[in-house]
Amino acid sequence: MSRIFEYCHYRTGPRVVQSDPPLVRAEFERRAGDHGGKLFGCWRNMVGLGMSRDEGIAVTAWPDEATARQAPAPGGPITGSQSHIMEATVRPVDDTPPVYEGIYVFRWFDVPAADWQPFCDLSDAAWPNMEEVFDVNVCAFWRSLDVAAPDSKTLLLTRYGDLSVWEASRWWNNPVKEAEAAMSRFKSRTELVTDSIAYPTLPIF
């Protein structure tokens, strides 16, 4: 399995990602294939939620960090992009692309590097209960290689059945009692986080 992944926040020409999503995915597949990588997934925005109309996210698995950093920027319908190189941690366990239908939420966490391991341990311990109770799949938990101590940045990718599942699975939103094992850990985890931001997206298969 590849341990190195690239997060690419991209922009297309006007309405391209909404009108022709396969065209966007094909460009990232071409780029990965031409340069020794493998497309892990491609997503488009949910207009009005977190990103502008012409933006989306692609994640590529690379054989090593050097290859990831040497890959050229995407072209074709992609008019601009910003990339972040990351390393897989406790998830994913392989580089098989997720193929679940639903809403995929990319959530960045800023955590002091000294607190990163307990942050990871709390997350990893909480997910099995969360996945059992809710229509949820935790797809990835990547740590940024572009941010150095004393800081850290981590990207969590989670698939939800729909936005109502996202709302129902928040620890502060009176979740069902069966989820207490997960929610108590998420509440403790919050104390370690200095900032976070989430981008809800739709998959392009």
HUVEN-V837621 format. One record per pair of residues at least 12 apart in sequence whose ideal C-beta (glycine too) atoms are under 6 Angstrom apart, sorted by the first residue. I is the first residue (numbers start at 1). J is the second residue. Records with the same first field share a line. If there is no record, write none. Layout:
BEGIN
I = J ; J
END
This chain:
BEGIN
1 = 94 ; 95
2 = 61 ; 63 ; 95
3 = 87 ; 88
4 = 62 ; 64 ; 65 ; 68
5 = 59 ; 61 ; 86 ; 142
6 = 60 ; 68 ; 83 ; 85
7 = 59 ; 84 ; 86
8 = 58 ; 81 ; 83
9 = 57 ; 82
10 = 56 ; 78 ; 81
11 = 54 ; 55 ; 79 ; 80
12 = 54 ; 77
13 = 79
16 = 77
17 = 44 ; 54 ; 56
21 = 44 ; 204
23 = 77
24 = 77
25 = 42 ; 204
27 = 74 ; 76 ; 78
28 = 42 ; 58
31 = 74
32 = 60
35 = 71
36 = 63 ; 67
37 = 60 ; 62
38 = 61
39 = 60
40 = 59 ; 61 ; 97
41 = 59 ; 97
42 = 58 ; 204
43 = 56 ; 57 ; 104 ; 201 ; 203
44 = 56 ; 202 ; 204
46 = 200
49 = 200
50 = 199 ; 200
51 = 199
57 = 106 ; 201
61 = 95
68 = 85
84 = 144 ; 146
85 = 145 ; 146
86 = 142 ; 144
87 = 143 ; 145
88 = 142
89 = 141 ; 143
90 = 124 ; 141
91 = 138 ; 140 ; 141
92 = 140
98 = 139
100 = 137 ; 159
102 = 159 ; 160 ; 161
103 = 160 ; 162 ; 163 ; 200
104 = 159 ; 201 ; 203
105 = 158 ; 198 ; 200
106 = 157 ; 199
107 = 156 ; 198
108 = 155 ; 197
109 = 154 ; 193 ; 196
110 = 153 ; 194 ; 195
111 = 152 ; 192 ; 193
113 = 149 ; 150 ; 152
115 = 192
116 = 152
119 = 192
122 = 185 ; 188 ; 189
125 = 185
126 = 182 ; 185 ; 186
129 = 181 ; 182
130 = 182
133 = 178 ; 179
134 = 165 ; 169
135 = 161 ; 165
136 = 160
137 = 159
138 = 158
139 = 157 ; 159
140 = 157
141 = 156
142 = 155
171 = 183 ; 186 ; 187
END
